[in-house]
Amino acid sequence: HTLSEAATNAYESARERVARFINAPEPETIVFVRNATEAINLVAATWGRRNVREGDEILLTEMEHHANLVPWMMLAEEKGAHLRYVPLTAQGLIDLSAVERYLNPRTKIFAFTAMSNVLGSITPVAALVSAAHSVGAIALVDAAQSVPHMPVDVQALDCDFLAFSGHKMCGPTGIGVLWARRELLEEMPPFLGGGGMILDVRTDGFTPAEVPHKFEAGTPPIAETVGLAAAIDYLTGLGMQAVREHEIELSRYAFETLTERFGDRLTIHGPLDPTERGGAMGFGFDDIHPHDLSQVLDQHGVCVRPGHHCAKPLMRVLGVGATVRASWYVYNDASDIDALGDALEDAGSFFAF
């Protein structure tokens, strides 16, 4: 009926707009999932189970989100594969010299973040993809932080898989994207079974639908997908290069003004060059526990997040139990940085003994 056709058309139109946004070669290589976490789990459970064998190696980095750690840990345990982790430099960047040492013919996949959700560190994605391909490995990019904050072109990056979430880019929760090379999607078995992902079902088996639908079982998240498309239209209107430049300027202002104000009372984790990071700043202030600090900041209307940020291995590398993370985006300006500074000043006075 008419409304059903309209919903289907809106859903598939969203797929086309997502494809254009990341310069995917064809809309059929866009798979809708709930979030980047599900996208990475999909790859580990389908491509991983089919291709990873005992003794193979899976390469990650020390700054990965749990979403890009735990699925590979589960796969390694199941298959008898080995996990290896590229270390970081003192500035919180990937140690590129170590990448060459860690990659070898036993490496099946190199899965890494394009931008740290804790440090803000930007990784040289194209170079890391090329390094992975040089030893016959494939590359998965966790782009949950980069797609909302800078131009992303999957063809220029030459990656094999790329995952991101809608809620980090002005879209609704409950919607995410997996992009993959079509030949990989064709070879991968379905992730979930049921309605929507089949071409035919018989009492003796089933035939899956063509990609991408063979990975989209059940009633699709129509409203969420249409919302994601609206967010993409909004960001496209702003221009992703303009979004990136805005965040660089805010980061520069934040580091200069906050450092001038607080000196060594403020510990900023990650690189201090705004061009090497995104608009997420993990930090510590005085000796105040991050949860206590965030409570005082909240009373000033300053929204931050305390905790390990789903990156406990990275917290151990940093030598802390938790950090406070302040983030800025297209809707922030210098006055928000000033408000953060004022709130920190008050927190320091409140906790002074």
N, C-alpha and C positions, 0 to 999 in steps of 0.2 A: 504494500500500500504506500501511499504518498509519503507519509512521515517516515516509514521504514527506509524508503529509497533516499530520502533527504538525509537521514542519519548516516547511512552507508556512504553517501557522497561526501558528507562532511568529514567522516573518519578517513576516507582515502585521500581527500584533499589535504588533510593534516599530514599524512604520510609524504605527500609531494612537497609540502612546505618545509618539513623537517629535512628532507633530502637536499633541497636547495640551500638550506641554512648551513649545512656542513659540506656542501658540494659533493654529495654522494652521486655516483654515476647513474643510478636509477632508483626510483622509489621502492622497488621490490627488495632492495637490500636494507630497508628500514624495518626493524622488528619492534613492535610496541610491547613493553613490559611494565612492571610496576615502578621500577626505579633502577638505578645503576647497579645496585646490589643484586637484584634478580638477573640483570643482564650478564654479570660476571659469573653468577652461579649457573646460568644457562650454558655458557661456553665451557665451564669446567665439567659440567655434567654430561654434555653431549660431545663436543669436540675433544675434550680432555679424556673422557673414558674410552673413546675410540682410538685415540692416537698416543696417549702416554702409556709407557710400559715400565716394568721393573728396571731400576737402574737409571732411568732417564732423569734429567734435571729440569726443575722449574725455577726460573730466576725472577726474583722480586727485588724490592728495595727496602731500606730500613724505615722509610717514611710513608709506607702504604697504610691506607684506611683498612680497617678490619674486613671490609667488603672485598678487598683485593688481596687478602691474606687467608682468611678462613676457608673459602672454597678450594683454594689450592692446597691447603693443609689437609683437608678432607680427601681430596683426590690423591695426594701423595701417600697418605696412609692406606688408602684402598689399593693403590697400584704398586706400592713399594718404590715410589720415586723419591728423589731427594730435592729438598728446598735449599736455595742459596739466596743470599741477600747482599745486594750492592750497598756498601757503606756510604756515609755522607761526609762531606768536608766540614771543616769547623764553621763554615758560613751557612751550613744547612742546605747545600746543593749536592746533587748526585756526584760522586767521585768518578769522573769519566775515565780516569786511568784504570780504575778497578773494573769497569765494565768489560774492558778487553780481557782482563785476567779471568773473569768469572764466566764469560761466554765461551762455549766449546761445543764440539759436535754432539755431545750428549744433551745439550740444552734443547728442549722441545718448544718452550714458550717463554718469552720475556714479558711479564705483565707489570706495568708501572703506571704511576699517576702522572698526568700532564702538569698538575699544579697541586702542591700539598695543601690539604685542608687545615693544617696546623701552622706550618711555616710560611705558607704562601709561595714557596719556592717553585719556580717554573723550570720544567725539565726540557732539554733539547730533544723533543719528541722525534723529529725526522732523523736525527743522528743516531738515536737509540734504536729506532726501527731498522735503520740501515745496518747497524752493528748486529742486531738479531738475525737479519736476513743473511748476513755474511757467513754465518755458521749453520744456516739451514733451519733456524728457529722462526716461529711466527711471533708477532708482536700484538699484545692487547694493551690498549690505552684506556685508563680510567680517566675520563674527561669530565667528570662531574663538576669539577671546579673550573676548568678551562673553557668549556663551551659557553657558559653564561657570561664570561668576562673578556673574551678576546675572539678575534676571527679564527675559525677552525675549518680546515680544508682537508678532508680525509684522503683525497687523491694526492695532494701535495705532501702530506705526511707519509703516505705509502704504507699505512698501518694495515693490519689484517682484521682487527676488531676494535671498536670504539664504543664506550658506554657513557651515558649521562642521564641525569634526572631532571624532570620538569620543575620541581619545587625550588630549585636553586636559581631559576632564571625567570622569575615573576610568574611562573605557571602554577597549576594546582599540584597537590600531593597525589600520590598514587599513580603516576605516569612516568615512564622512563623510556629510553631508547637504546637498542643495540643496533649498531651498524656493523656489517661484516661483508667481506668479499663474497660475491654471489656463489663462486665455486665452493667456498667453505660451507655456506648455508646449504647448498645442494647436497653436500656429502654428509652433513651432520644429521643424526637421528632426531626425531621430535623430542621435546623436553617434557611436555605435559600431554596427556591424552584426553580426548573428549570431543564435544561439538566444536565446530569451527576449524579444526585442524585436519579434517579428513576429506579425502576425495571419495572414498568408498569404504564401507564396513561390511564384512561378511562374518559368518559364524566361525570361519577358519582364519580370520585375520583382517587387516585393514590396509588401505593405501592412503598415505598422507597427502594433504593438499600441496600445491606448489608453494614455494617461498614467496612471501614471508609468512603466509597463513599457517603453514604447518607448525609454526612456533607460537601461534596465538589461539590457544584452546579456550573454549568457553565464551561467555558473553563478553565482548570487548569493552574496554573502558572508554566508551564513546564520549561522554561528557568531559572526562579528563584529557582525552586526546584533542578535542576541539579547543579546550582551554590552553593546552600547550601550543597549539597553532596560533592562538590569539597572542600569546606571550612572544612567540617568534616574530609575528608581524610587528609587534611593538618594538622589539629590540632591533629588528631589521630597519625600522623607521628611524631609530636613533643612530644606527650605524655601529657595527661592532668595533671598528677602529676608534670611533669616538668614545665608546664605552671604555675601551682599554686606556685611552689617553686620559680620560677623566680619573680613572683609578690610580694611574701613575702619579698624577698631580696631587691627589688626595693623600696617597702614601707618602710622597715627598714632604708634604705639609705636616703630616702626622709625625713622621720621624724627626723632622727638624724642630717642631715646636715642643713636642713631648720630651725629647731628649734635652733640649735647652731648659725646660722647666724642671725636670726631675733628675737629670744626670744619671748616676749609677744606681739610683733608687729604682729605676725602670729597666727591666731586662727584656729586650725584644729578641725573640727567637727567629732564626732565619736570616737571610741576606738583608742588608740595609739599603742596597741599591734598588730603588723602586722599579727599575726596568727588569729586574730579575725575579720579581715576585708579583703576586696578585694582591687584592685588597683584603686579605685576612691576616690579622696580626695576633699571633700568640705571644703572650707576655706574662711576666711576673712583676709584682710591685711590692717594694720593701720585703718584709717577711710575712706578708698577709696571705693567709690561705686563699686560693682562688675562689672557693665557694663563699667565704666571708666577704671577700672583695666584691664579688658580683652582686651580693645582696645589697651592699651599700650603693653600688652603681645603679642598681635597679630603682632604689628609692629616689634617685635623681633622674629617672626616666631614661637611663642609658642602658640599652639592651646588649648584653654580652653573654657569652656561654663559658662556664667554667667546666673543667673536667679533663678527661684524657682524649676526648674528641674521637673516639673509636680508633685510636692509634696508640695502644699501650706499648708496643715495642718501641715506637718513637719516643714516648715519654721516658723509657729506660735509657735510651741513647742520650737524651737531653739531661738525664739525672734529676728529673722532677717527677712528682706524682701526678701533677695536673698543671694546666695553665689556664689563663683567662684568654678568650679569643674575642677580639673586636673585629668587626667586618664592615666595610663600606662598599656601596654599590651606586647605581645610577641615581638613586633617590637621596643620596647624602651629599653634603657640602662641608666646607671648612668649619662652619658653625657647629657641626656635630663632633668634629675633632676637638674643638674648644670645650664643648660640653663634657666630653670624656675627660679632658684634662682637669676641668673644675671638679668633676666627681672624684677623680683620683686624689686631688688635693684634699678634699673633705674626708675621704677614706683614710688617708694618711694621718690626718689629725684625729680622727675617731679612734683609730687603733694605736695611737701613740701612748706609750706607757712610761 
